[in-house]
Amino acid sequence: MTRPAAIEVTMRIVTTPIGPAALCLSDQGVFALDFGLDADDLAAAIARRGGRLVATSGEATPAEETLSAYFSAVAAAGDAIGVRAVDLRGMTEFQQEVLNALRKVEFGATTTYGDLAAAVGRPGGAQAIGQVMGANPVPIFVPCHRVVAQDGLGGFALGVQRKRWLINHEGGQPSLSAARPADTVPSETVPSETVPSETVP
């Protein structure tokens, strides 16, 4: 059986208020947004999803412009980033179902791990939802930072400080802005979304 051709992915380093990131694009949309900036790890993560880095783009793309507008708080940018095409090929069917459901959570709003689990027919499946959030390859475009615990921020593979910053940037719930001794999530037992270094959250 002939193996399918690798998905060609181009990369461009972009500057954001929460750190530089590698914006990776395929012919179908945003394939990854990686804040780790380890070239070998990123290439390996892309390869596991059937992709191959083929070039580094030297020109700004519409996806980059949408991301910049989001961070600049340009009117309607939050909605624009929510409909920007993403490429979730290489993710499991369940992961894609959860991530697509998450895209319905609007700019400035939040949901809980438990509520998102219920939305995809997995009531009581907060743990599984936390694992999907940790594996999200396109953070911000698929807003895993908007998924919180019932009693606090919950975990975030990019770091809780970045999660707090993003929620504050969107004008999210004030109660989530206050520092907590540890952003634990005992009521939902959600994992800290710590993922292997080669996995982009």
C-alpha positions in Angstrom: 0.0 0.0 0.0 1.3 3.4 -1.0 1.8 5.7 1.9 0.0 9.1 1.6 2.2 12.0 0.8 3.4 14.1 3.7 1.5 17.3 4.4 3.8 20.1 3.4 4.1 22.7 6.2 5.8 26.1 6.1 7.0 28.0 9.2 7.4 31.6 10.2 8.6 32.9 13.5 6.3 35.6 14.9 6.5 37.9 17.8 3.7 38.0 20.4 3.3 39.7 23.8 3.6 36.2 25.4 6.7 35.3 23.6 8.0 34.3 20.1 6.2 31.5 18.4 6.6 29.3 15.3 3.4 29.7 13.2 3.2 26.7 10.9 0.8 26.5 7.9 -0.4 23.9 5.6 -2.5 24.2 2.5 -5.6 23.8 4.7 -4.9 26.3 7.5 -2.9 26.7 10.7 -1.2 23.4 11.4 0.7 24.4 14.6 1.5 27.4 16.8 4.5 26.5 18.9 6.0 28.6 21.7 8.7 26.0 22.5 10.9 27.1 19.5 12.9 23.9 19.5 13.4 23.1 15.8 13.9 19.3 16.3 11.0 18.9 18.6 8.7 20.9 16.3 9.7 18.9 13.3 9.1 15.7 15.1 5.7 16.8 16.3 4.7 17.8 12.8 6.0 14.5 11.4 3.9 12.5 13.9 0.9 14.1 12.4 1.9 13.3 8.9 3.5 16.6 8.1 6.9 17.7 6.9 8.5 21.1 7.3 9.5 22.2 3.8 10.4 25.9 4.1 10.5 28.9 6.3 8.2 31.6 5.0 9.7 35.1 4.7 6.4 36.9 4.1 3.6 37.7 6.5 0.5 35.6 5.9 -3.2 36.3 6.6 -3.0 34.0 9.6 -0.1 36.0 11.1 -2.1 39.2 10.5 -5.1 37.7 12.3 -2.9 36.7 15.2 -1.3 40.2 15.4 -4.8 41.8 15.3 -5.9 39.5 18.1 -3.0 40.6 20.3 -3.5 44.2 19.4 -7.2 44.0 20.4 -8.4 45.2 17.0 -12.2 45.3 16.8 -13.6 41.9 15.8 -10.2 40.3 15.9 -11.3 37.8 18.5 -14.1 36.6 16.2 -11.7 36.5 13.3 -9.2 34.3 15.0 -12.0 31.9 15.9 -12.9 31.3 12.3 -9.4 31.2 10.9 -9.0 27.8 9.2 -7.0 25.3 11.2 -5.6 21.9 10.1 -6.2 19.2 12.7 -5.1 16.3 10.5 -3.1 13.8 12.5 -5.2 14.3 15.6 -7.5 11.5 16.7 -11.2 11.7 15.9 -12.0 12.4 19.6 -9.4 15.1 19.8 -10.8 16.8 16.7 -14.3 16.6 18.0 -13.3 18.3 21.3 -11.2 20.9 19.6 -13.9 21.8 17.1 -16.4 22.1 20.0 -14.0 24.3 21.8 -13.9 26.8 18.9 -17.6 27.6 19.7 -16.5 29.2 23.0 -16.5 32.9 22.1 -13.9 35.6 22.7 -14.1 36.8 26.3 -16.0 33.7 27.5 -14.8 30.6 29.3 -16.1 27.1 29.8 -15.1 24.4 32.3 -13.5 21.1 31.6 -16.6 19.4 32.8 -19.0 21.5 30.6 -16.8 20.8 27.5 -16.9 17.1 28.3 -20.7 17.2 28.5 -20.9 19.1 25.2 -19.1 16.3 23.4 -21.2 13.6 25.1 -18.6 12.7 27.8 -20.2 13.8 31.1 -17.7 13.2 33.9 -14.9 13.2 31.4 -13.0 16.3 32.6 -9.7 14.3 32.8 -9.9 13.3 29.1 -10.7 16.9 28.2 -7.6 18.1 30.0 -5.5 15.7 28.1 -6.9 17.0 24.8 -6.2 20.5 25.8 -2.6 19.6 26.5 -2.3 18.1 23.0 -3.8 21.1 21.2 -1.4 21.9 18.4 -2.9 25.3 17.6 -3.4 27.3 20.9 -5.2 30.7 20.6 -6.7 29.7 17.2 -8.3 26.8 19.1 -8.7 28.6 22.5 -7.7 26.0 25.1 -6.9 28.9 27.5 -10.7 29.5 27.7 -11.2 26.1 29.4 -11.0 26.5 33.2 -11.6 24.5 36.3 -14.7 25.1 38.4 -12.7 26.7 41.2 -9.7 28.3 39.4 -7.7 28.6 36.2 -6.8 25.0 35.8 -3.6 24.0 34.0 -2.1 25.1 30.7 0.7 23.6 28.7 2.1 27.0 27.9 2.1 28.0 31.5 -0.5 29.3 33.9 0.8 32.8 33.7 0.2 32.8 29.9 -3.3 31.4 30.5 -4.1 34.2 32.9 -2.7 36.8 30.6 -4.8 35.6 27.7 -8.0 35.5 29.7 -7.3 39.0 31.0 -6.5 40.2 27.5 -10.0 39.0 26.4 -11.7 40.6 29.4 -12.5 37.3 30.9 -13.8 36.5 34.4 -12.2 38.8 37.0 -12.3 36.0 39.6 -9.8 34.1 37.4 -7.3 37.0 37.4 -6.3 36.8 41.0 -3.2 34.8 41.8 -3.7 31.5 43.6 -1.2 29.7 45.7 -1.3 26.9 43.1 -3.7 26.6 40.3 -5.0 23.2 41.3 -8.2 21.8 40.1 -9.3 19.3 42.8 -13.0 19.3 42.0 -12.4 18.1 38.4 -9.1 16.3 38.9 -7.9 17.8 35.6 -4.2 17.2 34.8 -1.9 20.1 34.6 -1.8 19.7 30.8 1.9 19.0 31.0 2.8 17.2 27.8 6.0 15.8 26.3 8.3 18.5 25.1 7.7 17.7 21.5 4.0 18.1 21.7 2.6 21.5 21.0 -0.4 22.3 23.3 
